């Protein structure tokens, strides 16, 4: 009696594993985005038809969530919590930033569709554990977790969007920035004209900005935990 795989070979159609499907989807998303990505394009890249992929994933959104979750798994690979609760959250956040920085197209997928896989649960568990160590009462922790999650998703997705622009688009953007800032009418935009030479483009010092914004959020949590302890 033939196995399913052998029957697939006899009909000339290979049965792809879930991991192989996700690997190919991730490769396609390196050169496209979630809007132009489709199950049909993925099936064509695999040499199969869309119906065979729907045995693994019910729809495109479920597939995108699974691909994004693999980035979270990559970020958590080898992670060991160290330091106090703020250091743990900061270290985790930087790992997420680095992991999505290597595949920025998936950062917007994560920010838009989120994830519910093992990688997501690992990230959630670590942040919640760290927040518990902060001294906040349990009733405050879910809301604080939610704010941190939104902050990280927004920062990482925004940074990823900038990193995907072409050199030509970057140069055009810089020229427009110089015109908008250095050429600002001091009578109409007095503050902008005053600070024009010190205002920097969005792409400048992204890591420092990332760390500063996250640190401000954690400092607020620390202040609140001290007030209730």
C-alpha positions in Angstrom: 0.0 0.0 0.0 1.4 3.4 -1.0 2.1 6.1 1.6 0.6 9.6 1.1 4.1 10.8 0.1 4.5 8.0 -2.4 1.1 8.7 -3.9 2.1 12.4 -4.2 5.3 11.4 -6.1 3.4 9.2 -8.5 1.1 12.1 -9.3 4.1 14.4 -9.8 3.2 16.6 -6.9 5.4 16.8 -3.9 3.8 17.1 -0.4 5.5 20.1 1.3 6.0 20.1 5.1 4.8 23.1 7.2 8.4 24.1 7.8 9.2 24.1 4.1 6.2 26.2 3.3 7.1 28.7 6.0 10.7 28.8 4.8 9.6 29.6 1.2 7.0 32.2 2.5 9.8 33.9 4.5 12.0 34.1 1.4 9.2 35.6 -0.7 8.6 38.2 2.0 12.2 39.3 1.9 11.6 40.9 -1.5 7.9 41.8 -1.1 5.5 42.9 1.6 2.3 41.5 3.2 0.1 43.4 0.8 1.6 41.9 -2.4 2.3 38.5 -0.9 -0.4 35.9 -1.7 -1.0 32.2 -1.2 -1.1 31.8 -4.9 2.4 33.3 -5.3 3.6 31.0 -2.6 2.1 28.0 -4.2 3.7 28.9 -7.5 7.1 29.2 -5.9 6.6 25.7 -4.4 5.4 24.3 -7.7 2.0 23.3 -6.3 -1.5 24.7 -6.1 -3.1 26.9 -3.4 -5.5 24.2 -2.3 -2.6 22.0 -1.0 -1.4 24.9 1.2 -4.8 25.4 2.7 -4.4 22.0 4.3 -1.7 23.6 6.5 -3.1 27.2 6.9 -6.7 28.3 6.7 -6.0 31.6 5.1 -3.2 34.1 4.3 -3.4 35.9 7.6 -2.9 32.6 9.5 0.1 31.9 7.3 1.6 35.4 7.9 1.2 35.0 11.6 3.0 31.7 11.5 5.9 33.2 9.5 6.2 36.1 12.0 6.1 33.7 14.9 9.3 32.0 13.6 11.0 35.4 13.9 10.0 35.5 17.5 11.3 31.9 18.0 14.6 33.0 16.4 14.8 36.0 18.8 14.2 33.7 21.8 16.7 31.1 20.7 19.4 30.9 23.4 17.8 33.7 25.4 18.5 33.5 29.1 17.0 36.1 31.5 19.8 38.1 33.2 19.8 41.2 35.4 16.9 43.0 37.0 13.4 43.2 35.4 14.2 46.3 33.4 17.4 44.7 32.0 15.4 41.6 31.1 12.8 43.5 29.1 15.4 45.7 27.5 17.5 42.7 26.4 14.5 41.0 25.0 13.3 44.1 23.2 16.7 44.5 21.5 16.7 40.8 20.5 13.3 41.3 18.8 14.6 44.5 17.1 17.7 42.6 15.8 15.7 39.6 14.6 13.1 41.6 12.7 15.9 43.9 11.4 17.2 40.9 9.5 13.8 40.4 7.8 12.1 43.8 8.1 9.2 42.9 5.8 8.0 40.6 8.6 8.1 43.4 11.2 5.0 45.0 9.7 3.4 41.6 9.5 4.0 41.1 13.2 2.8 44.6 14.1 -0.4 44.2 12.0 -1.4 40.6 12.4 0.4 39.7 15.7 1.1 36.0 16.4 -0.3 33.2 18.6 2.4 30.6 18.2 5.1 29.3 20.5 7.4 32.2 19.8 4.7 34.7 20.8 4.0 32.7 24.1 7.7 32.7 24.9 7.9 36.5 24.5 4.7 37.1 26.5 5.9 34.8 29.3 9.2 36.6 29.7 7.7 40.1 29.7 5.0 39.1 32.2 7.6 37.4 34.4 9.8 40.5 34.3 6.9 42.7 35.2 6.0 40.5 38.1 9.6 41.0 39.4 9.1 44.8 39.1 6.9 44.9 42.2 3.7 45.9 40.3 0.5 44.3 41.7 -0.8 41.5 39.5 -3.9 43.5 38.6 -1.7 46.2 36.9 0.5 43.8 35.0 -1.7 42.9 32.0 -2.3 46.6 31.1 1.4 47.3 31.4 2.3 44.3 29.3 -0.2 45.5 26.6 1.5 49.0 26.5 4.9 47.5 26.2 3.8 45.1 23.4 2.2 48.0 21.4 5.3 50.2 21.9 7.7 47.5 20.7 5.6 46.5 17.7 5.2 50.1 16.7 8.9 51.0 17.1 10.1 47.8 15.3 7.6 48.2 12.5 8.5 51.8 12.0 12.2 51.1 11.9 11.7 48.2 9.5 9.7 50.4 7.1 12.6 52.9 6.9 15.2 50.1 6.5 13.5 48.7 3.4 13.7 51.9 1.3 16.1 51.9 -1.7 19.3 54.1 -1.8 17.5 56.3 -4.4 14.4 56.7 -2.1 16.7 57.5 0.8 18.5 60.2 -1.1 15.3 61.7 -2.3 13.9 61.6 1.2 17.0 63.4 2.6 16.7 66.1 0.0 13.0 66.6 0.8 14.0 66.7 4.5 16.6 69.4 3.9 14.1 71.5 1.9 11.4 71.1 4.6 13.6 71.8 7.6 16.5 74.1 6.4 14.2 76.0 4.1 11.5 76.6 6.6 10.1 80.2 6.7 11.1 81.6 10.1 8.1 83.8 10.2 5.6 81.0 9.7 7.7 78.2 11.4 9.8 80.1 14.0 10.5 77.0 16.2 11.4 74.8 13.3 13.7 77.5 11.8 15.4 77.9 15.2 16.1 74.2 15.7 16.6 73.4 12.0 20.3 72.5 12.1 19.8 70.2 15.1 16.7 68.4 14.0 17.7 65.0 12.6 16.0 62.7 10.0 14.0 59.8 11.3 16.6 57.3 10.3 19.3 58.8 12.5 20.3 57.0 15.7 17.4 54.6 15.6 18.8 52.2 18.2 19.5 55.1 20.7 15.9 56.4 20.2 14.6 52.8 20.6 16.4 52.4 23.9 15.4 55.8 25.2 11.7 55.4 24.5 11.6 52.0 26.0 13.6 53.2 29.1 11.1 56.0 29.6 8.2 53.4 29.6 10.1 51.2 32.1 11.0 54.2 34.3 7.3 55.0 34.5 6.5 51.4 35.6 9.3 51.6 38.2 7.9 54.8 39.6 4.4 53.3 39.8 5.7 50.1 41.4 7.6 52.1 44.0 4.5 54.1 44.8 2.4 51.0 45.5 5.0 49.0 47.4 
